[in-house]
């Protein structure tokens, strides 16, 4: 959705971790709570069944405001070429 040359999913996640938007460690790639509270992301728990055992996996969703936040953050840190910046 961002359509920024040279920045795919993996690189985007690395940049957002580097900028402190996403967590590192055990909660890898989950957004920091302040960005959830700001309405940029939502996190849901999805059940994953292994036989009769249920394990919950977290899934992060980006809101429309979050897309704009990410684009603005990347632009402010020089990741978007000036010819593509709004």
N, C-alpha and C positions, 0 to 999 in steps of 0.2 A: 504493500500500500504506500510505502514511502517513496519507492522508485528512485533510489539514490544510487548512481553508478558506483560499483565497487563495494557496496555495503549490502551483504546478504544477511540471512538470519543469524548465522554463527558469529559473524563479525559484529553485527548489531548487538547481540547479547554480550559479547566481550567488551564493547564500548560502554554499554549501560552498566556493566559491573564495575568497570574502571571509573566511571563517573559517580558511582554510589547510588544509582537508581535501583539496580538489582542486587540482591544479596549474594554473598559468596559462602562457601562452606556447606553445612548440612542442608540449609534451605536454599540451595543453589538455584539461581534465576528467579526466585520469588521477589516481587518488588518490596522495597522498604515500606514500612507501615505509613509513613507520612505521604507517600505517593498514592497509596490506596485510599487514605483519608481525604486526599485532595480530589478524588474521583477519576484519576487517570487509569487505574487498574481495578479489576475485581479478581478475587481468588476463590475458587470453588473446590470442594473435595469430591472426587469421583471414586465410587467403589470399584475395586478390581477383585474379581473372585478367583481364588485358587482352590478348586474343590469346594469345600464348605467354609473355607477361611476367607474372610473379607479384609482386604488391605485398601486403605484410602490413599489415593494419589492426588496431589494438588495440581490444579490447572489454572494458569494465569490468563486472563482475558484483558485486552487493551480496549478502553472506551474511546469514543470519538475525541473526547478532550485529551485522552492519553496520546493519540496519534499526533495531535497538534503539539502537545508537550514534548514528545520525543523529537519531532521535526525541529522545534524551536531550540531544544537543548543541543541537538547535533549542530545546528547552525551557529549557536553561540560559542561552541567549542571548535569551530572550524572544520567540521566533518562534511559540510555541504559546500560544493563549489559555488562561488559567488554568482555564476551564471544561472544556477538552479534555485538560489534562495529567493523567498517571496518578499 
